[in-house]
Amino acid sequence: MQHVANIAILTPCLRARLDLFFATLGQGVNAYAVRRKRLGELARLDALSDEELLAMGITRDRIPHYVFRDLFCV
């Protein structure tokens, strides 16, 4: 069950931000399919320090927006 292992790499805080991100998009998005492909990038960014994220021009609460920026205009 690869998807269970992938979900485990996300911290509870990041999972909550990711759920909120997709909830704000509304219906019509298969969040599981979209999110599954980018779990590694989400976890990699979440592991960075706040200073490292700021150097990239993002804040921790905007990680989902950053990772999915090419798919959604949010």
N, C-alpha and C positions, 0 to 999 in steps of 0.2 A: 504494500500500500504506500506507494511513493508520495501521494498527496498528504498523508498524515505526517510523514517525516518532514515534508516541506513546510507545513503549517507550524510544526514545532520549532522551526528556526526563528519565527517571529515572536518578539516579546509581546506580552499581553497589551502593553500600552500601544505598540505599533499596530497590533491587530484591531484594537478599538479605533484608532485613527483611520485605518484602512476601511473598516466597516462604515464609519461616518462618511468618509469620502464617497463610497459607492452609494450610500443612502441618499446623499445630496444630489446624485445624478438621476435618481428616480428609477422608474420601471423601464424595462427594455434593455437592460445591460446584463449580460451573463457574467456577473462579477467573478464567479469561481474560475471560469475559463480564462478570462482576461488576467486575473490576478495570479493564477498559478504559474504562468509563463514568466512572471517578473518577481517571484518571491526572493530569489537570490539577490537581486539588486536592492529590493526593499530591506532585506536583512543586512546587506553590506553597508548601506547608508545609515541605517539605524545604529550600527556598531561604531560609527565615526563619532568623534567628540563634537560638541556644539561649535567649537572654534573651527574645526575642519569643515563642518557643514556651512558655516557662515562664509568661509573662504570660497565655497562653491556658489554662494549667493542664495542659500536656502536655510530655512529653519527646520527644526525637527518636526514641527506640526505640519509642515508642507512637503514632507517626504513623499506621500502618495501622489500629490499633485505633480511633483517633479518627475517621478518614475513613469507616470501615465500622461505626461504633457503632450506627447505626440498623438495620443488617441482622443483626448478630451480637452476642450477649451474651458478650463476652470481656473 
